[in-house]
């Protein structure tokens, strides 16, 4: 079992030589991303902001990822009734790790206007506001704004992970796994309304320097269980996990830390159910697919092999006090991704 070291003291992320000051997990992003002391040049820095807003009928995702020598902005529309997924992306080259903000908690505006579409990510107080406009999407256009509300009293998923083979490699990640969402997205003349009692947003804010070849697994879900907000985050693959994992159950905003979770799937096939178990017997779950998605990209220098599933989780969660929660058809996702970048 991992040590599960909890970071409770604020500090800089890096020492002056680019090594990590602290490693472990935290309930809030209390470390300062002092990028002026980062241990590698811009061509090795990976940074992203990702948002996913789902309800049982439809969903919207907006992502910007900067890997130094290029930045990609992309968005995805999900229709769970029709089991369809549509997306679009655009790239800008040699952005040199200068686009994304240094903090996930301070107010900021990320704009990415292109000739194809316009998208904005704004952090304003405890609100996160996402805007999309693309007049040619699916030949009828997409237009809308969604506002996510972040409860400042709730715990989050935060990890600071190092690498034994190179002390200047790291992974600093902040996830907010459940935010009520409100807004409207129009596709042509049809409008889709996101209501805060049934629509919830996820934020994944990541900064890191990793090996050229990387493999990770991640899953998340949220919803109401007997009138109480419940969410979870599971995953592994990045760096040295001997002193923490990112596996957390959230019950009414409070984090219940669990140890190691293993993904069980047949050849990474997202068209078949995936199973999940934990070594402490506190997480036993099955994810049944609604929208499976695979993607392969091979540009030589950049390679992607992605297996992703949006679906419904069912199973058992055990809280810190031993209380058992039965989960039935909770909407979420899981992914198994290989990158060379």
N, C-alpha and C positions, 0 to 999 in steps of 0.2 A: 504493500500500500504506500501511496505517496504521503509525504509528511503534512501536506496541506497547510503550509505556512501562510498566515494571513498578514497582509501589509496593513498596518494601522497608523503608521507615522508618515505624514507628508514629507516629500523630499524631491529633489531633482531626479529625473530618470537616469541620467548619465553622470558618472564622474568626469573629471576634466580629460582623462585619457580615453573616453568613449566606452568604458566598461559600465555595467549596470550597478547602480547604488543598492537596489533591492530586487529580489525576485520572489514571486509568490502570487497569491490572489488577493483581491480586495473587493469591498462592497461598493466603493465609489472610486472614480479616477482621481486619486489624491496625489499622483506624481506629476511633476511638471516636465513636459516634453521639451527639454532644453536642447533643441536641435543644433545649436551652435557647437555642442560638444559631441555630436554623433560621430561614430567611429569609422565611417566609410564615406566615399564620395557619392555624388548624386546618382550615378549610374547603377548603384546597388540598393538604393532606398526604395521601399515599397510603401505606398500610402493609399488608403481608400476611405470613402464614406459611402455606406450602403443603407438604404431604407427599403423595407418591405411592409406593405399594408394589405391585410387580408380580411375577408369575411367568408362565410360559407358559400357565397355566390360568385365573388370576383375579387381580384386583387391587382395591385399596382406596385412596381418596384422601380427605384431610381438609384443608380450607382455611378460614382466617379472613382476611377482608379488611376493613380499616377505611379509609374514605375521608372521615373527619371527620363528614360529615353523616349517614352510616349505616355500620353494620358488618354484614357477612354472614358467617355460618358455614354451610358446606355440606360434604356428603360424597357420595361416588360409589362404587358397587359395579360392577365390571367382570367379565364372564364371557366369556373369550376362546373357550371351546369353543362356547358358544351365540351368541357375537358380540352380546352384550346389554350395555346400559349403563343403570343406574338411579341416580338421585340425589335429594337433598332439601336444602333450604336454608331458613334463617330469617334475618330482618333485625331489627336494632335501630337506631333512629334517633337522630341527634344524640349520638353517642358521643364526638365532639370529640377524636379521636385520642388516647385515653387507655387503650386496652385492651391493646395489644401491648407486649412488652418492648423495651427499648432495645438489647439485645445478643442476638446469635444464638449466643453461646458461653457466657454465664453461665447458671447454673441458674435455671429459671423454671417456673411453672405457669400455663397459660392455660385457664380454665374458661368454658364458655359454656352454662350450663343454661337451658333453655327449657321451655315446656309441651309442645313437640313431641318434643325429644330432648335427650340430654346428651352432650357431647363434651369431652375433655380432651387438651391437648397439654402434655407435661411434658418438660423438659430436666433430666437428672440425671447429672452427670459426662459420660461419653462415651456415655450412653444417651439416646435420644429415645423417649418412650413415648406412644403414641396409644391413646385409649380412646373407644369409641362405644357408645351404648345408645339404641335407639329401638324401643319395643315395637310400633309400628304400621307399620314399614317393610315394604312389599310384602305387607301384611296378615299377616305372620308374625313380624316383628321381626328386628332385627339387634343383636348384642351381641358385644363382644370387645375384646381388647387386643393391640397389636403393638408390639414393642420393636425399635428400630433401633440398631445399634452403629456409632458413628463412630470410624474409626481416626485418632487424633490425628497420626500421622506422614504421612498422605496429604495431597496438595495438594487444594485446592478451586477452585471458580470464584468469583472476586470481581472486581467492577468498580465503579469510581467514575466516573460520567459526568456531565459538565456540559452546559450549553446556551449556545451563543454569543449567542443573542438575549436571554437573561436570566441573569445570573451567579448568581442565587439559586435557580434551578431545578437539580435534580440527580436522579440515580438511583444509589442505593447498594444493591448486590445481592450476596448470598452464597448460593451453591448448593453443596450436597454431592451429587454425582452418583451415588454408589454407596455404600450402607450395607447390609450383611447384615441381613435382617429375620427375626424369629422371633415367633410368636404364633398366635392362633386367632380367627377370626371365625365366629360362628354366625348363620345365616339360618334362623329357625324351628328345626327339629330337626336340621338338617344343618350340620356343622362343616367349616370350610375351614382347613387348617393351612398356615402360612407357615414354610418351613424355610430357614435361612441359607445353604445351599449353592445354592439355586435361586431365592430370593426376595430382591429388593433394593429398598431405599428411596431416594427422592430428596427432598431438602429444597430449597425455593426461598423464601428470606427476602429480602423487598424493602422498601425505604423510599425515598420520592421525592416530589418536587414537579415535575409535568410540565405541559405545555400542556393545555388543556381537551380538545382532540382529540389522540388518541394512537393510533399504529399500531405493533405489534411482531410479530416472528416469532421463534419459539423451538423448539428441538428438543433432545432428550436421549435417551441410551440407555446400557445397561450390560449386562455379562454376562461369562462366562468364555470366553477364547480360548486353546486349548491349555493349560488349567490356570492361566492368568494373568488377573487381573481387568483388564478393559478397559472404559472408559466414554468418553463425549464429551459436550460441550455446544456448541451452535451457536445463533446468534441475532443479531438486529440490529433497529434501529428507534428506539431511545431516544437522543435527544440527539446530542452532538458525538462522533463516533467517529474523529476524525482522529488520536488518539494511543493507541487501543487497540480491541480487539474482545473479545467474550466467548467466542470460539471456541477450545476447548481439547480435546486428546485426552489421556486419562489411561491410562497403562500401568503396572500394578502400583503405583498410587497416585502416580506422578510425572506432573506436568503437562508436556505437549508443546504449546507455543503455536503456533497457526496464525493466518493472517491473515483475509481476508474470505471468508465463505461465502455463497452465493446460493441461495435457495429457488426451484425451478422447478416450478410447478404450473399446471394448466389451470383458470382461473377459481376458484382456491382450492378446488377440488373434492376433498373428503377421501375420496370413494369411488374415486378413481383414484390410481395411484402418484405420489408426489412425488419429484423428483430434487434432488440437492444437489451443488454443485461449489464448489471454493475457487480463488481466484486464484493460490495458490501450488502448486496441483496436489497437495495433500496430503490432500484430503478429497473423495472421489467416492462418493456413496451414493444408493441408491434405497430409499424407504420404501413397502412394500406394505401396504395397509390391512387391519386386522382389525376394528376398531370405528371407523367414521367418525362424527363428530358435528358438527352445525351448530346454532347458537343465535342468535336475534335478539331483542333487547329494545329497545323504544323507549318510554320514559317521558317523552319531551320533554327534560328536563334530563339524563337518563341514557340513553345509547344504546350497545348492544353488537351487534357483528356478528362472530361467532366461527366459525372453521373449524378443527376439531381432529381429529387422527387418532392412534389407537394402532395400531401395526403392527409389522412386522419390517423392520429395516434390513439391507441387504446392499451390499457394495462394498469400497472400499480406503481404508486410512488409512496415512499415512507419518509415522513418528516423527522426532524431531530428528536422529537419527543416520543417517537415510535408510532404516531398516528398514521394510519394507512389511508391513502386517497385512491379511489377508483376512477380512472380516466376512461371516458367513452367518446370516441370520435372527436378528439380535439384537433383542430386544424393546425398544421405546421409543415415543416420541411426537413429534409436531410440531404446531405451531399457528400460525395467522395470524389476528390479532385486531385489530379496530378498536374503540376505546372513545371515547365522549364522556361525560366524568364530572367 
